Amino acid sequence: MGVYRGAMVGEYGGDHVDFRGGEFRGPVVAKGNFYQRAAAPTALSALPARAAGFTGRGGELGELLRAFEPAVGGGHEAVLVAAVSGLGGIGKTALAVQAAHEAYGRGWFPGGALFLDLHGYDEDPVSGEQALEALLRALAVEPEHIPVRVDERAALYRSVLAERGAVLIVADNASSPDQVRPLLPGDARHRLLVTSRNKMPQLGARLLTLGEMSPEEAHELLDRALRIADPDDSRVADRAGEARRLAARCGHLPLALQIAAALLVLDRDKPVAELVAELTDLRDRLTHLDDGERSVRSALALSYRRLPADQARLLRLLCLAPGDDASTEAVGVMTREDIPPRCWDGRAGARPPRRTGERAWAVAAARPGAGVRAGPGGGVRGVERGGGDGA
């Protein structure tokens, strides 16, 4: 092989070497490696599929769409944040995804729709720093360009969003404002939708509290779920009275209704009345409301375990209170002490369960670990935190 003598004139263009001015003696072989790098992929149509058989929630859906509408906000106003809160299994995610699809389909968010599950009630929730990394990747930022510090990530996130058309960000299953606050865009064209089991007034959000379904909506959900699996399955339609009792046994809670429907789908020969009988006792109800993948007990346990000790204790006491509501004075008598005025304040965004359906699920959530004993005359003799599973 020949020998090359002389200096390389230099590199130019970034893809080859200029040998002009060099001195060659004999044959010369040159080898070069060229790498072409594609732009990072984006994930700007990242919404999950709509829930099969979604039904009801017309008023709540309309309220969210009004919040998403481009005519609302904009200009120099703050970014509009909508927060959907409610009991575990109440259907917050299904509603948020349905509303997001509707808004995206209307062309309101040409910049894309991002979805992020914050796993707020898991043992290892997603931090604001991790959430920003995931969103920046979805916005096609190369991993090596993502800063380490959370404030720098937030600044880059806002800058990238500022260069795009209106974007809808759905932050699902948040448990604290700290998870969500770094995700706030800096441009009022964008919208942020948060779902959480707790209210989050600290975000300055438009709050939407989701309650249990109406009896009519619950009946429709059961019937539609069966007919999705088998269009000829008319067990709910043919036994309207039994179906209403089944919906009541489920507390009109969407998760419980969906599990009940799944149990009927699994056993095509099972009468609705038979399932109603199985769900008569509240303690056994949690055992039955489990289809192998979803469980009402697990959903309630996640919420109960996240309660501060004073709120968990107060919840167990409220389970003993008669009627649909309990005043602070009544709970004071039960505890024989003054109830801290901040016991149900914004620290957890919680409040005592007031409606009958909520009270029933609160009993189910608190009973396994409550250790509540009734003293002579029905009074409360002691309240202890037990070692149960918290469901």
C-alpha positions in Angstrom: 0.0 0.0 0.0 1.2 3.5 -0.8 2.3 6.0 1.8 0.6 9.3 2.2 2.7 12.3 3.1 1.5 15.7 3.7 -1.1 17.4 5.8 -4.8 17.0 5.2 -6.2 20.3 4.1 -9.1 19.8 6.5 -12.7 18.5 6.8 -15.6 20.3 5.3 -19.2 19.6 4.9 -19.1 17.2 7.8 -19.1 14.1 5.7 -15.7 13.7 3.9 -12.0 14.6 4.1 -10.2 16.9 1.6 -6.9 15.3 0.5 -6.0 18.2 -1.9 -2.4 19.3 -1.4 -1.3 15.9 -0.2 1.6 13.9 -1.7 0.9 10.2 -2.6 3.4 7.5 -3.5 1.7 4.4 -4.7 -1.9 3.3 -4.5 -4.0 4.8 -1.7 -7.0 3.2 -0.1 -9.3 5.4 2.0 -12.1 4.2 4.3 -14.8 6.2 5.8 -17.8 5.5 8.0 -20.9 7.6 7.5 -23.9 7.7 9.9 -27.3 9.1 9.1 -29.4 9.9 12.1 -33.2 10.1 11.8 -35.2 12.6 13.7 -36.6 11.2 17.0 -40.1 9.8 16.7 -43.0 11.7 18.2 -46.0 10.3 20.0 -48.4 13.1 19.6 -51.6 11.0 19.0 -51.0 9.1 22.2 -54.5 8.8 23.7 -55.6 5.3 24.8 -58.6 3.7 23.1 -62.0 4.9 24.3 -63.6 2.6 26.9 -65.7 0.0 25.2 -69.4 0.6 26.0 -68.8 4.1 27.4 -72.2 5.4 28.4 -73.8 8.2 30.4 -71.9 11.2 31.8 -73.4 13.5 29.3 -73.3 16.6 31.5 -69.7 16.0 32.7 -68.6 15.3 29.2 -70.1 18.6 28.0 -68.4 20.5 30.8 -65.0 19.1 29.9 -65.5 19.9 26.2 -66.4 23.5 27.1 -63.2 23.7 29.0 -61.2 22.4 26.1 -62.8 24.7 23.5 -60.2 27.1 21.9 -62.5 30.1 22.5 -62.1 29.6 26.2 -58.9 31.0 27.7 -56.2 32.0 25.3 -54.6 35.5 25.0 -52.8 36.5 28.1 -54.9 34.3 30.4 -53.5 31.4 32.4 -53.4 27.9 31.0 -56.8 26.3 31.6 -56.5 23.2 33.8 -59.4 20.9 34.3 -59.2 18.4 37.2 -61.6 15.4 37.5 -61.7 13.9 40.9 -63.7 11.1 42.5 -63.7 7.7 44.2 -61.5 5.0 42.9 -63.4 3.1 40.1 -65.8 6.0 39.5 -64.8 6.3 35.9 -62.5 9.3 35.8 -60.0 7.9 33.3 -62.8 6.7 31.0 -64.4 10.1 31.0 -61.1 12.0 30.5 -60.1 9.8 27.5 -63.6 10.1 26.0 -63.5 13.9 26.3 -59.9 14.0 24.9 -60.9 12.0 21.9 -63.9 14.2 21.2 -61.8 17.4 21.5 -58.9 16.0 19.4 -61.4 14.8 16.8 -62.8 18.3 16.5 -59.4 19.6 15.5 -59.0 21.7 18.6 -55.5 20.4 19.2 -53.5 20.3 16.0 -50.3 20.1 18.0 -51.2 16.7 19.4 -52.7 15.0 22.4 -50.3 13.5 25.0 -51.4 11.0 27.7 -49.4 10.1 30.8 -50.3 7.8 33.7 -48.7 9.1 36.8 -49.5 6.0 38.9 -50.2 8.3 41.8 -51.6 5.6 44.1 -49.0 2.9 43.4 -46.1 2.2 45.7 -43.8 4.0 43.3 -45.6 7.0 41.8 -44.2 8.9 38.8 -42.4 12.0 39.9 -42.7 15.4 38.2 -39.1 14.9 36.9 -39.9 11.5 35.4 -43.1 12.8 33.9 -41.3 15.6 32.2 -38.8 13.2 30.7 -41.6 11.1 29.2 -43.3 14.1 27.8 -40.1 15.5 26.3 -39.4 12.2 24.6 -42.9 12.2 23.2 -42.3 15.7 21.8 -39.2 14.3 19.9 -36.5 15.7 22.2 -33.4 13.5 22.0 -32.6 11.8 25.3 -29.1 13.3 25.4 -30.7 16.8 25.2 -33.0 16.3 28.2 -31.6 18.2 31.2 -31.0 16.6 34.5 -32.6 19.2 36.8 -36.4 19.3 37.0 -36.6 23.1 36.6 -34.5 22.9 33.4 -36.6 20.1 32.1 -39.8 22.1 32.8 -38.3 25.1 31.0 -37.4 23.0 27.9 -40.8 21.4 28.0 -42.5 24.8 27.9 -40.2 26.0 25.1 -40.9 23.0 22.9 -44.7 23.4 23.5 -44.5 27.1 22.6 -43.3 26.1 19.1 -46.2 23.8 18.4 -49.9 24.3 17.8 -52.3 23.8 20.7 -51.6 20.6 22.6 -53.8 18.6 25.0 -52.0 17.0 27.9 -53.8 14.4 29.9 -52.2 13.6 33.3 -54.0 10.6 34.6 -54.1 9.2 38.1 -52.3 12.0 40.0 -52.1 11.9 43.8 -50.5 15.3 44.5 -50.1 18.7 43.0 -46.3 18.2 43.0 -46.7 15.6 40.3 -48.7 17.9 38.1 -47.3 21.4 38.6 -44.2 20.9 36.5 -46.4 19.8 33.6 -48.2 23.1 33.3 -47.5 24.6 29.8 -46.5 28.2 29.6 -48.8 29.0 26.6 -52.5 29.5 27.2 -53.3 27.8 23.9 -52.7 24.4 25.5 -54.9 22.5 27.9 -54.0 20.3 30.8 -56.5 17.7 32.1 -55.8 16.0 35.4 -57.6 13.0 37.0 -57.1 12.2 40.7 -59.0 10.7 43.6 -58.3 13.9 45.4 -59.4 17.4 44.6 -56.4 19.7 43.8 -57.5 23.3 44.4 -53.8 24.3 44.7 -53.6 24.1 40.9 -56.2 26.7 40.3 -58.0 24.2 38.2 -61.6 24.0 37.0 -62.8 21.3 39.3 -65.2 18.5 38.3 -66.2 16.0 40.9 -67.4 12.7 39.5 -70.1 10.8 41.5 -71.8 7.5 41.0 -73.9 6.9 37.9 -77.6 7.4 37.9 -79.7 4.2 38.0 -80.6 4.7 34.4 -77.0 5.1 33.3 -76.0 2.1 35.4 -78.7 0.0 33.7 -77.6 1.1 30.3 -73.9 0.3 31.1 -74.8 -3.3 32.2 -77.0 -3.9 29.1 -74.4 -2.5 26.7 -71.5 -4.4 28.2 -73.4 -7.7 27.8 -74.5 -6.9 24.2 -70.9 -6.0 23.2 -69.9 -9.6 24.0 -73.1 -11.0 22.5 -75.6 -8.8 20.7 -78.4 -11.3 21.5 -77.7 -11.3 25.3 -80.9 -9.7 26.7 -80.6 -10.8 30.3 -80.4 -7.2 31.6 -83.1 -5.9 29.2 -85.5 -8.8 30.0 -85.1 -8.5 33.8 -85.1 -4.7 34.3 -86.1 -5.0 38.0 -83.3 -7.5 38.8 -80.9 -5.4 36.8 -81.7 -2.3 38.9 -81.1 -4.3 42.0 -77.8 -5.5 40.6 -76.8 -1.9 39.8 -77.8 -0.9 43.4 -75.6 -3.7 44.8 -72.8 -2.3 42.8 -73.4 1.1 44.3 -73.8 2.5 40.7 -70.0 2.5 40.7 -68.7 2.0 37.1 -65.9 -0.3 38.0 -68.2 -2.5 40.1 -70.8 -2.5 37.3 -68.2 -3.4 34.6 -66.9 -6.3 36.8 -70.5 -7.5 37.4 -71.1 -7.4 33.6 -67.9 -9.4 33.0 -69.0 -12.0 35.5 -72.3 -12.4 33.6 -70.5 -12.5 30.3 -68.2 -15.3 31.6 -71.2 -17.4 32.5 -73.8 -17.0 29.8 -76.3 -19.2 31.7 -76.1 -17.2 35.0 -79.3 -15.4 35.8 -79.0 -11.8 36.9 -80.9 -12.6 40.1 -78.3 -15.2 41.0 -75.5 -12.6 40.9 -77.7 -10.1 42.9 -78.0 -12.8 45.6 -74.2 -13.3 45.7 -73.7 -9.6 46.2 -76.2 -9.2 49.1 -73.7 -9.1 51.9 -71.3 -6.1 51.7 -68.3 -8.1 53.0 -68.8 -10.9 50.5 -69.5 -8.3 47.8 -65.8 -7.3 47.6 -64.9 -10.9 47.2 -67.3 -11.4 44.3 -66.5 -8.1 42.5 -63.3 -9.4 41.0 -63.0 -10.7 37.5 -59.4 -11.8 37.7 -58.0 -8.6 36.3 -60.0 -5.9 38.0 -61.0 -5.7 41.7 -63.1 -3.2 43.6 -61.2 -4.3 46.8 -57.9 -3.3 45.3 -59.2 0.0 44.0 -60.5 0.9 47.4 -57.3 -0.3 49.1 -55.2 2.1 47.2 -57.2 5.1 48.4 -57.5 3.9 52.0 -53.7 3.3 52.3 -52.9 6.8 51.1 -55.0 8.5 53.8 -53.2 10.2 56.7 -53.6 8.4 60.0 -56.1 11.0 61.3 -58.3 10.8 58.2 -58.2 7.0 58.2 -59.3 6.9 61.8 -62.1 9.4 61.1 -63.2 7.4 58.1 -63.6 4.3 60.3 -65.7 6.3 62.8 -67.9 7.7 60.0 -68.7 4.1 59.0 -70.5 3.8 62.4 -72.5 7.0 62.1 -76.2 6.5 61.2 -77.9 8.2 58.4 -76.5 9.8 55.2 -74.4 12.5 56.9 -72.5 13.1 60.1 -71.7 16.5 61.7 -68.5 17.5 63.3 -70.3 17.5 66.7 -71.5 13.9 66.2 -68.0 12.7 65.3 -66.7 14.6 68.3 -69.0 12.6 70.6 -67.9 9.3 69.0 -64.2 10.1 69.5 -64.6 11.9 72.8 -62.2 14.5 71.7 -62.1 17.6 69.5 -61.7 16.8 65.8 -58.9 18.8 64.3 -60.5 21.4 62.0 -57.9 20.6 59.3 -58.6 16.8 59.4 -60.4 16.9 56.0 -58.8 19.9 54.5 -56.7 20.4 51.3 -53.7 18.3 52.6 -55.3 15.3 50.9 -58.1 17.0 49.1 -60.5 14.6 50.8 -63.8 15.1 52.5 -66.1 12.8 54.6 -68.2 10.5 52.4 -71.7 12.0 52.4 -73.8 10.1 50.0 -75.3 6.7 50.8 -73.3 5.0 48.0 -70.1 6.5 49.2 -70.8 5.5 52.8 -71.2 1.9 51.7 -67.9 1.8 49.9 -66.2 3.6 52.8 -67.4 0.8 55.1 -66.1 -1.8 52.8 -62.7 0.0 52.5 -62.2 0.6 56.2 -63.7 -2.6 57.8 -60.8 -5.1 57.3 -58.3 -3.1 59.2 -60.5 -1.0 61.4 -60.7 -2.9 64.6 -63.8 -1.0 65.6 -65.7 -2.5 68.5 -69.1 -1.5 69.9 -69.4 -1.0 73.6 -72.4 -1.3 75.9 -75.4 0.5 74.5 -73.9 0.6 71.0 -71.3 3.3 71.8 -67.8 3.2 70.4 -65.4 1.7 73.0 -62.2 2.1 71.0 -60.8 2.6 67.5 -57.6 0.9 66.6 -55.7 0.6 63.4 -55.5 -3.1 62.6 -53.1 -5.0 60.3 -55.6 -5.8 57.6 -55.2 -5.3 53.9 -56.8 -1.9 54.0 -59.3 -2.7 51.3 
